[in-house]
Amino acid sequence: MDLRPELLPPPVSRRRLDELALAVEWIEALLDRGERAQAQDAVVAFNAVTGHTYTLDDFATWSGWRSLEEFACEAARPARPKVPGVTRAELAEIARRTMGASPETDYYLRLLEANVPHPRVGDLVFHPPAELLGASAEAVVDAALGYRAIAL
């Protein structure tokens, strides 16, 4: 299924990627030198520019599981890409794309998280309960849409 343009990962210019990669490396260097206060200030500024909520730990550990370009690309895109009027069929396609291994998986997971009520939809996809083991994308979306918070 094709997705509407507003549901696709927005393109990021090479210049923007380079700017953010430089900032990531700067924060990492501050941490490596033990300059935690300056690194924290730099993370706050980075978050203000990107709209994300990264922590010092994100900058200390990013290289263990993704490339610098992947981190910069994630930071350049919306943190919570809420799209009005997203349909169940579109959510199923987003879930399917999240389940597939691609460079865009992280974006599709954030898109899914922002557009369903389930607070841990990523667990439904990557660490499903027994009833969702091997389930289709549609079944995962139904579980995510069927979630209702319990008032305490």
JODAUR-V859248 format. One line per field, one symbol per residue. phi: phi as a letter, one per 40 degrees, with the letter a starting at -180 (. if undefined). Layout:
phi->???
This chain:
phi->.cbddcccdccbcdccdccccccccccccccccgcccccccccdccccccgcbcbdccccbdccaacccccccdcccdcbccbcgccccccccccccccccaccdcccccccdcbbcccbccccccbccdcbcgccdccccdcccccbcccb
